[in-house]
Amino acid sequence: MIVYAMYTLVPLIWLLVNSTKTQGGLFSSFGLWFGDDFAFWDNLVQTLTYKDGIFLRWLGNTLLYVVLGAGGATLLATLAGYGLAKYRFPGRPAVFAIVLGAVAVPGTALAVPTFLLFSQLGLTNTPWSVIIPSLISPFGLYLVWVYAADSVPTELLEAARMDGAGEFRTFFTISIRLLTPGIVTVLLFTVVATWNNYFLPLIMLSDPQWYPLTVGLNQWAAQAQGAGSQPIYNLVIMGSLLTIIPIVIAFLLLQRFWQSGLSAGSVKQ
């Protein structure tokens, strides 16, 4: 546990420490300790104002992709997973096999076919080329499927139907409350996956105005390494620090739901 904690925390400590250094201080001081000049606020202002505030534009794009992409993926996974868990219909085993197969397929293997498809539809270099593929989460669907099968008693649904409740009312008033830990768990996974998504926006987008933070910061890093370009490593480090803060906050706020979702079904009454 100590080795794992060090492996996890040392990069974060390095990022936090070096975000306080100037461009010159990054190369003239020890990486895991502060430099002579405290330039945290200067780096923050420069990051937010560099090239007319393009970082804020990238932040807004990332939030757009997360809200629509991750939010939509969670909604679709919840509806589909619940339906597959609580309803019997022809072809259900085949759907189960397809979902498991989709979980095993890496996203990079589908990148080129997805690009060709969206290119023919004329959607490349638009936000939809990132949002629409993000709406599908086979792992989230499978997770809700397994969770709903154990956490939503069939007898409770039958009692609601006998009392005259329709399927939609049963789902939104009864089932969704029991599914909350599982839904939040899927939401965390999809938010993190969409927030950190790099390869899909890289091949889909060519206009920097639509870049998410991952692609934008990589462009800054490439610019810093280019011949004849002014190094901006201090801005890349500060931007990376600002990028991880929302994910850390989201995880801390939703952690209790996530933990309860993972432990559901471990104790029988």
C-alpha positions in Angstrom: 0.0 0.0 0.0 2.9 2.4 0.8 4.5 1.7 -2.6 1.1 2.2 -4.4 0.5 5.4 -2.5 3.9 6.8 -3.4 3.3 5.8 -7.1 0.0 7.7 -7.0 1.0 10.7 -5.0 4.5 11.6 -6.2 3.4 12.8 -9.6 0.7 14.9 -8.0 3.2 16.4 -5.6 5.6 17.0 -8.5 2.8 18.8 -10.4 1.8 20.9 -7.4 5.4 21.9 -6.5 6.4 22.8 -10.1 3.3 24.8 -10.7 4.8 27.4 -8.4 8.0 27.8 -10.5 8.9 30.1 -13.3 10.0 28.8 -16.7 13.7 29.1 -15.7 13.1 27.7 -12.2 11.8 24.4 -13.7 15.3 23.6 -14.9 17.4 25.1 -12.2 15.8 23.6 -9.0 15.0 20.1 -7.7 11.8 18.7 -9.1 10.3 17.7 -5.8 10.9 20.9 -3.9 10.0 24.6 -4.4 12.2 27.0 -6.3 13.6 30.4 -5.3 10.7 32.3 -6.8 7.0 31.6 -6.0 5.2 32.2 -9.3 2.0 30.2 -8.8 -0.3 33.2 -9.2 1.7 34.5 -12.2 1.5 31.1 -13.9 -2.2 30.9 -13.2 -2.9 34.3 -14.8 -0.7 33.6 -17.8 -2.4 30.2 -18.3 -5.9 31.7 -18.2 -5.0 34.6 -20.5 -2.6 33.0 -23.0 -3.7 33.4 -26.6 -6.9 35.3 -25.6 -7.9 32.8 -23.0 -7.9 29.7 -25.2 -7.5 27.5 -22.0 -10.9 28.7 -20.8 -12.3 27.8 -24.2 -10.9 24.3 -23.9 -12.3 24.0 -20.4 -15.7 24.9 -21.7 -15.4 22.4 -24.5 -14.4 19.7 -22.0 -17.4 20.5 -19.8 -19.7 20.4 -22.8 -18.4 16.9 -23.8 -18.7 15.7 -20.2 -22.2 17.0 -19.6 -23.6 15.7 -22.9 -21.4 12.7 -23.5 -20.9 11.3 -20.0 -24.4 12.4 -18.9 -26.0 10.8 -21.9 -23.9 7.7 -21.6 -25.0 7.3 -18.0 -28.7 7.8 -18.9 -28.6 5.3 -21.8 -26.6 2.8 -19.8 -29.1 3.0 -16.9 -32.2 2.6 -19.1 -30.7 -0.2 -21.2 -29.1 -2.0 -18.2 -32.3 -1.9 -16.2 -34.4 -3.1 -19.2 -32.1 -6.0 -19.8 -32.0 -7.0 -16.1 -35.8 -6.8 -15.5 -37.5 -7.7 -18.7 -37.4 -11.0 -20.7 -37.6 -10.8 -24.4 -36.4 -12.9 -27.4 -32.7 -12.4 -28.2 -31.7 -11.3 -24.7 -28.8 -13.8 -24.5 -27.5 -12.5 -27.8 -27.6 -8.9 -26.5 -25.7 -10.1 -23.5 -23.0 -11.6 -25.7 -22.7 -8.5 -27.8 -22.4 -6.3 -24.7 -19.6 -8.4 -23.3 -17.9 -8.4 -26.7 -18.1 -4.6 -26.9 -16.5 -4.3 -23.4 -13.5 -6.4 -24.6 -12.9 -4.2 -27.7 -10.5 -1.4 -27.1 -11.6 2.1 -28.1 -8.5 2.7 -30.2 -9.5 -0.3 -32.5 -12.7 1.6 -33.4 -11.1 5.0 -33.9 -10.4 4.8 -37.6 -13.8 3.3 -38.6 -15.5 5.9 -36.4 -13.6 8.7 -38.1 -14.4 7.4 -41.6 -18.1 7.1 -40.6 -18.3 10.6 -39.2 -16.3 12.0 -42.2 -18.9 10.6 -44.6 -21.7 12.2 -42.4 -19.9 15.5 -42.4 -19.6 15.7 -38.7 -15.8 15.7 -38.2 -14.4 18.8 -36.7 -17.6 19.4 -34.8 -18.5 18.8 -31.2 -20.9 16.0 -32.3 -17.9 13.9 -33.4 -16.8 13.7 -29.8 -20.2 13.7 -28.1 -22.0 11.0 -30.1 -19.3 8.2 -29.6 -19.1 9.1 -25.9 -22.8 8.3 -25.5 -22.1 4.5 -25.8 -20.6 2.9 -22.7 -20.8 -0.9 -22.9 -19.1 -1.3 -19.5 -21.6 1.1 -17.9 -24.5 -0.8 -19.4 -23.1 -4.1 -18.1 -22.5 -2.6 -14.6 -26.1 -1.3 -14.4 -27.3 -4.6 -15.7 -25.6 -6.6 -13.0 -26.4 -4.1 -10.3 -30.1 -3.8 -11.2 -30.5 -7.6 -11.2 -29.6 -7.8 -7.5 -30.7 -4.4 -6.1 -34.2 -4.1 -7.5 -36.4 -6.9 -6.2 -38.8 -8.2 -8.8 -41.5 -8.6 -6.1 -41.4 -4.9 -5.5 -42.0 -4.2 -9.2 -44.9 -6.6 -9.3 -46.4 -5.0 -6.2 -46.2 -1.6 -7.9 -47.8 -2.9 -11.1 -50.7 -4.5 -9.0 -51.3 -1.1 -7.5 -51.7 0.4 -11.0 -48.3 2.0 -11.5 -47.1 2.0 -15.1 -43.6 1.0 -16.2 -42.3 4.5 -16.4 -43.7 5.5 -13.1 -42.3 2.4 -11.5 -38.9 3.1 -12.9 -38.7 6.8 -11.9 -40.3 6.5 -8.5 -39.1 3.2 -7.2 -36.3 1.6 -9.3 -34.2 4.7 -9.9 -33.8 5.3 -6.1 -32.6 1.7 -5.6 -30.2 2.1 -8.6 -28.7 5.4 -7.4 -25.3 3.9 -6.1 -24.9 2.0 -9.4 -25.9 5.1 -11.5 -23.3 7.3 -9.6 -20.7 4.6 -10.1 -21.3 4.6 -13.9 -21.4 8.4 -13.9 -18.0 8.5 -12.3 -16.5 6.1 -14.8 -18.0 7.9 -17.8 -17.0 11.4 -16.5 -13.4 10.3 -16.0 -13.3 8.6 -19.3 -14.7 11.6 -21.2 -12.7 14.1 -19.3 -9.4 12.3 -20.0 -10.4 11.3 -23.6 -7.5 12.2 -25.8 -7.3 9.9 -28.9 -10.9 10.4 -30.2 -10.8 14.3 -30.1 -7.3 14.2 -31.6 -8.4 12.4 -34.8 -11.8 14.0 -35.0 -11.0 17.7 -34.4 -8.6 20.0 -36.3 -9.9 23.4 -35.2 -8.2 24.4 -31.9 -11.5 26.2 -30.9 -13.1 22.8 -30.3 -10.2 21.1 -28.6 -10.7 19.6 -25.1 -8.2 20.2 -22.4 -6.3 17.0 -23.1 -5.6 17.8 -26.7 -5.0 21.5 -26.1 -2.4 21.0 -23.4 -0.6 18.4 -25.6 -0.5 21.1 -28.4 1.1 23.5 -25.9 3.7 20.8 -24.9 4.5 20.2 -28.6 4.8 24.0 -29.1 7.3 24.2 -26.2 9.4 21.5 -27.8 9.3 23.0 -31.3 12.3 24.7 -32.9 12.1 28.5 -32.7 9.1 28.4 -30.3 9.0 30.1 -26.9 8.9 27.4 -24.2 5.8 27.5 -22.1 6.4 24.5 -19.8 5.2 26.5 -16.8 1.8 27.0 -18.5 1.6 23.3 -19.4 2.2 22.3 -15.8 -0.3 24.8 -14.4 -2.9 23.8 -17.0 -2.4 20.2 -16.1 -3.0 21.0 -12.4 -6.1 22.9 -13.2 -7.3 20.0 -15.4 -7.2 17.4 -12.6 -8.9 19.6 -9.9 -12.5 19.1 -11.2 -12.0 15.3 -11.4 -10.7 15.2 -7.9 -13.6 17.3 -6.5 -16.1 15.2 -8.4 -14.6 12.0 -7.0 -14.6 13.2 -3.4 -18.2 14.4 -3.6 -19.5 11.2 -5.1 -17.2 8.8 -3.3 -19.7 7.6 -0.7 -22.2 6.7 -3.4 -19.4 4.9 -5.3 -18.3 2.9 -2.3 -21.9 1.8 -1.5 -22.4 0.8 -5.1 -19.4 -1.4 -5.1 -20.3 -3.1 -1.8 -24.0 -3.7 -2.8 -25.0 -7.3 -2.5 -22.1 -8.3 -0.3 -24.3 -8.6 2.8 -27.6 -10.6 2.8 -30.3 -9.7 5.3 
